[in-house]
Amino acid sequence: MPDDPYVPASVLIVDDNERFRSRARRWLEGDAFVVVAEAADGRSALEAAREHRPEVVLLDIGLPDIGGLTVSARLARGPDPPTIVLTSTHDAADYGARAADCGARGFLPKAELSAEALAALLR
């Protein structure tokens, strides 16, 4: 990935599962990504995005307070929005047009998450 002309460096991981956040951090760091923050719910995600200004937000759709699709739409409407990549254990088709209309760049199933997969989606 170092020869890739565009791989964003800073990532905010948003997921209510602490073990997933920890694994995602390990998978992404060490390549071209730097995880600048983690959040366990939608409110914390919005605060962390304002504070850390990540280039990418890896955002779980199923959050306990504000759903990931709503968080994505709010982030996308903000000034200088990050690139948002949705993730879930469910299939993207389960979310239909709602996922397509929330301002996210794409969808990456949790089972397929890796630095390479994220970089490919961002290209």
PAKOL-399189 format. One line per 2 residues: for each residue y, x, z of N, C-alpha, C. Coordinates in pm, 1 decimal. Atoms other than C-alpha are relative to their C-alpha. Layout:
REM residues N
Y/X/Z/Y/X/Z/Y/X/Z ~ ... .
***
This chain:
REM residues 123
-120.6/78.8/0.0/0.0/0.0/0.0/127.6/83.4/0.0 ~ -125.2/-73.6/1.7/253.1/280.9/40.9/63.0/12.1/-137.9 .
-57.3/-9.2/133.8/294.5/298.7/-337.6/46.3/-135.2/-52.2 ~ -45.6/133.0/36.7/369.8/-73.8/-350.1/152.5/-2.4/8.8 .
-145.5/-3.4/-2.8/737.6/-115.0/-444.5/63.3/-98.4/98.5 ~ -58.4/95.1/-93.3/789.0/-415.6/-215.4/-104.5/-50.3/97.5 .
79.5/52.5/-109.8/607.7/-463.6/108.4/93.9/-6.5/119.4 ~ -90.0/11.4/-114.9/828.5/-601.6/385.0/-58.5/70.4/121.8 .
46.4/-77.8/-114.7/809.6/-394.8/697.8/-12.4/-81.5/127.3 ~ -2.9/66.3/-129.8/892.3/-634.5/979.6/-61.0/-139.3/-5.1 .
74.6/126.2/-3.0/669.9/-927.4/1076.2/9.0/-62.4/139.2 ~ 11.2/81.6/-120.2/685.4/-1202.9/1337.3/-129.6/-79.3/-14.1 .
126.0/74.6/1.1/339.7/-1343.8/1419.2/14.8/-119.5/93.9 ~ -12.8/121.9/-79.2/341.7/-1705.6/1539.6/-134.3/-72.6/0.8 .
129.0/67.9/-15.3/17.1/-1852.6/1672.5/-20.6/-29.2/147.4 ~ 20.8/34.3/-140.2/-80.0/-2031.6/1992.0/-122.9/67.9/59.5 .
119.2/-68.5/-47.4/-400.8/-1827.3/2017.1/31.5/148.4/19.7 ~ -35.7/-139.3/-31.6/-331.7/-1496.3/2192.9/-96.1/99.3/-64.4 .
97.6/-90.9/62.1/-654.0/-1339.4/2062.3/26.6/15.4/-149.6 ~ -31.8/-11.4/142.5/-559.6/-1422.0/1703.6/124.8/86.6/-19.9 .
-121.6/-81.2/13.3/-210.4/-1275.9/1752.1/-31.8/147.8/16.7 ~ 36.5/-139.4/-25.0/-361.8/-956.5/1890.0/-76.5/58.7/-119.2 .
75.9/-47.2/117.4/-609.6/-926.3/1600.8/90.7/14.2/-120.6 ~ -90.8/-6.2/114.7/-341.6/-1003.8/1343.8/89.9/122.4/9.9 .
-84.7/-118.4/-20.0/-119.2/-733.5/1492.3/-77.5/126.4/-40.4 ~ 81.8/-117.9/34.1/-401.9/-477.1/1466.1/-23.8/9.5/-150.3 .
27.5/-1.6/143.8/-478.3/-579.8/1106.1/123.0/39.6/-81.0 ~ -121.5/-23.4/77.9/-116.3/-557.9/992.9/65.3/134.5/30.3 .
-63.0/-127.5/-34.5/11.3/-255.9/1183.3/-88.5/114.0/-47.9 ~ 76.3/-113.7/47.5/-92.6/82.1/1061.7/4.5/10.3/-151.0 .
-24.3/-4.6/143.7/-32.7/-10.8/700.6/151.3/0.9/-16.0 ~ -144.3/-1.3/24.5/316.3/-89.3/575.7/75.4/-97.8/89.4 .
-63.8/103.1/-80.9/387.9/-361.4/833.2/24.9/46.8/142.8 ~ -31.4/-22.5/-140.8/552.0/-341.8/1174.2/20.9/-137.5/61.9 .
-15.0/128.1/-68.3/508.1/-640.1/1402.8/112.5/16.4/102.2 ~ -116.7/-12.0/-87.6/846.0/-686.0/1570.8/-2.9/-97.6/116.0 .
8.4/97.9/-108.3/753.7/-987.5/1782.9/-118.4/-92.7/-24.4 ~ 102.0/103.9/5.1/496.2/-1253.2/1859.7/55.3/-122.7/70.6 .
-38.4/124.4/-65.9/541.6/-1617.2/1956.5/-121.5/-91.8/5.2 ~ 114.7/87.8/-20.8/297.7/-1876.0/2089.9/27.8/-146.0/-32.5 .
-32.5/138.5/32.9/484.4/-2194.2/1995.0/122.6/-3.0/-90.5 ~ -108.7/14.6/95.9/749.9/-2329.6/1762.7/136.8/37.9/55.5 .
-129.8/-33.7/-59.6/1045.8/-2301.2/1999.0/17.0/151.5/13.7 ~ -4.2/-146.2/-14.8/963.6/-1939.0/2077.3/10.0/68.2/-135.4 .
-7.0/-56.7/135.3/918.1/-1871.5/1705.2/142.4/-2.5/-53.2 ~ -138.3/11.2/47.3/1266.4/-1998.0/1622.8/90.0/99.1/73.5 .
-79.4/-96.3/-77.3/1415.4/-1787.9/1904.4/-29.4/143.1/-43.3 ~ 37.9/-136.3/39.4/1220.1/-1476.0/1804.9/51.5/33.6/-140.1 .
-51.2/-24.1/135.2/1322.6/-1515.6/1441.1/150.0/28.1/3.7 ~ -144.6/-25.1/-14.2/1690.6/-1535.9/1542.0/26.5/137.6/61.5 .
-22.7/-125.3/-71.4/1661.6/-1238.6/1774.6/-42.2/122.7/-80.4 ~ 57.6/-118.9/63.9/1445.1/-1002.7/1567.2/24.0/9.0/-150.2 .
-29.0/2.6/144.3/1536.8/-1107.4/1209.3/-111.3/63.5/-83.8 ~ 110.4/-59.5/76.4/1190.2/-1030.3/1065.6/12.9/-31.9/-149.0 .
2.8/25.7/143.3/1143.7/-1002.2/692.5/-106.2/-104.8/-33.9 ~ 110.8/92.4/23.2/818.3/-1201.4/715.1/-35.7/-69.2/130.3 .
53.9/74.3/-113.5/698.8/-1474.9/949.7/-138.0/-50.2/-40.4 ~ 136.3/48.7/17.0/322.0/-1526.5/963.2/-14.3/-115.4/97.7 .
-21.4/120.2/-79.0/319.8/-1884.9/1088.4/-119.5/-94.4/-3.1 ~ 109.3/97.0/-13.6/29.3/-2093.9/1215.2/56.2/-140.7/-16.7 .
-47.0/137.3/22.7/60.9/-2455.2/1105.9/-15.6/-85.0/125.9 ~ 27.5/82.7/-117.2/-91.3/-2602.7/1421.7/50.6/61.3/128.4 .
-59.0/-51.6/-123.7/141.8/-2520.8/1709.6/12.0/-113.1/101.4 ~ 3.6/104.5/-102.1/153.2/-2705.6/2042.2/127.4/-82.8/17.0 .
-122.3/76.6/-23.1/518.2/-2814.2/2043.2/62.2/-45.1/-131.9 ~ -56.5/29.9/131.7/699.0/-2799.9/1709.0/-99.9/50.8/-102.5 .
99.0/-40.8/98.5/453.5/-2793.7/1419.3/51.3/109.2/-92.5 ~ -35.0/-111.0/86.9/446.8/-2493.4/1189.7/74.1/-40.0/-126.3 .
-70.1/45.1/120.6/560.4/-2695.5/887.3/147.1/-28.8/30.0 ~ -138.5/26.1/-41.4/873.0/-2805.4/1075.5/72.0/131.1/28.3 .
-58.8/-131.6/-26.7/937.5/-2450.3/1198.4/33.3/68.6/-131.9 ~ -22.2/-62.1/130.7/901.0/-2325.2/840.9/123.8/-57.8/-67.7 .
-115.0/64.5/63.7/1151.8/-2578.9/709.1/130.5/41.4/67.8 ~ -121.6/-40.4/-72.0/1403.4/-2488.5/981.0/37.4/144.4/-31.5 .
-27.7/-139.9/32.4/1369.8/-2116.3/915.8/49.5/15.2/-143.2 ~ -35.5/-10.6/141.6/1393.4/-2164.9/539.3/142.9/-47.0/-26.6 .
-135.8/51.4/18.2/1722.1/-2356.5/575.5/106.6/89.5/63.1 ~ -94.8/-85.1/-70.9/1881.4/-2086.7/789.7/61.4/105.6/-90.3 .
-61.8/-108.5/76.6/2104.4/-1804.3/676.9/-96.2/118.3/-11.1 ~ 86.5/-115.7/24.8/1915.6/-1509.8/523.5/-141.3/-25.2/52.8 .
130.6/38.2/-54.4/1575.1/-1674.7/578.3/-107.5/105.6/-25.8 ~ 112.7/-90.6/21.9/1259.9/-1469.2/621.6/-95.1/-59.8/-103.4 .
109.3/49.5/82.6/966.9/-1496.2/385.2/-104.1/-56.5/95.9 ~ 91.8/67.7/-91.0/730.7/-1744.2/549.0/-135.4/-13.9/-67.1 .
137.5/13.9/46.6/354.8/-1729.0/508.5/-73.2/-84.0/103.8 ~ 73.8/90.2/-88.4/160.0/-2018.3/655.7/-143.1/47.9/15.2 .
139.6/-33.0/-23.0/-181.8/-1966.5/808.3/-64.0/-109.9/84.2 ~ 73.7/101.2/-74.9/-449.7/-2190.8/953.3/-148.6/27.2/-13.7 .
145.5/-3.0/16.2/-820.8/-2220.8/1012.6/-43.4/-107.9/-98.6 ~ 28.3/107.1/95.1/-803.2/-2530.7/792.8/37.7/44.5/-141.3 .
-30.2/-28.9/139.4/-780.8/-2528.7/415.0/141.2/-46.5/-34.6 ~ -136.3/36.8/41.3/-436.8/-2542.0/250.6/5.1/-141.9/-54.8 .
4.2/134.5/57.8/-541.7/-2861.3/71.6/9.4/-108.1/107.1 ~ -9.4/97.3/-109.2/-561.0/-3034.2/411.1/144.3/-39.7/29.2 .
-141.2/25.1/-29.0/-181.0/-3014.5/430.5/76.4/-53.1/-120.1 ~ -57.4/58.0/120.6/-105.0/-3116.0/72.7/143.4/38.3/-27.1 .
-138.6/-22.2/41.0/254.2/-3152.2/-40.3/87.9/42.6/116.5 ~ -81.3/-39.7/-115.5/386.1/-3108.4/314.4/11.5/151.7/9.1 .
-3.1/-146.5/-5.2/292.2/-2739.4/300.7/79.6/56.7/-116.8 ~ -72.6/-48.3/117.4/437.9/-2699.0/-46.4/150.5/-21.5/12.8 .
-141.3/37.0/-9.3/771.1/-2855.0/55.5/71.9/53.6/124.2 ~ -60.2/-43.8/-126.9/842.5/-2665.6/379.2/72.4/134.0/-10.1 .
-73.9/-124.6/16.8/1000.3/-2352.8/233.5/-83.5/126.1/14.6 ~ 87.2/-117.5/-13.8/699.1/-2124.4/278.8/-30.2/61.5/-136.1 .
34.3/-73.6/122.6/612.1/-1859.6/20.2/-142.7/-28.5/-42.5 ~ 139.8/23.3/32.6/241.4/-1930.7/43.6/-82.3/-25.1/124.7 .
96.0/31.5/-105.2/-66.7/-1989.9/252.2/-109.1/105.6/-2.0 ~ 107.5/-97.5/-13.3/-321.3/-1739.3/380.2/-94.7/-48.9/108.9 .
93.9/44.0/-103.4/-634.4/-1865.5/558.4/-20.0/109.4/105.2 ~ 17.1/-98.2/-106.9/-685.6/-1695.9/894.8/-120.2/90.2/-25.3 .
120.6/-79.2/25.0/-1032.3/-1583.0/790.9/20.6/106.6/-106.8 ~ -25.5/-95.9/108.0/-881.9/-1391.6/496.5/118.0/92.4/29.8 .
-116.9/-80.0/-32.6/-590.3/-1227.7/678.3/-33.3/148.4/6.1 ~ 3.0/-145.5/-6.0/-546.4/-856.0/620.9/134.9/47.9/-50.8 .
-125.0/-55.9/51.9/-255.6/-626.1/541.4/1.7/-8.0/-152.7 ~ 7.6/2.9/145.5/-374.4/-610.1/181.5/21.4/-141.7/-53.9 .
-15.1/138.3/44.9/-398.7/-989.6/147.6/144.8/-46.6/15.5 ~ -138.4/38.8/-21.3/-52.4/-1037.9/295.9/90.4/67.6/-102.0 .
-81.1/-72.4/98.7/98.2/-769.8/72.4/-15.5/-61.6/-138.6 ~ 23.4/60.1/130.4/-62.7/-928.6/-233.8/74.1/-133.4/-13.9 .
-70.2/128.2/3.4/81.1/-1268.8/-146.3/151.3/19.8/-11.0 ~ -143.4/-26.5/-0.6/425.9/-1116.2/-97.8/50.9/58.7/-131.9 .
-43.4/-62.5/124.9/432.1/-942.8/-436.7/54.0/-99.8/-96.5 .
***
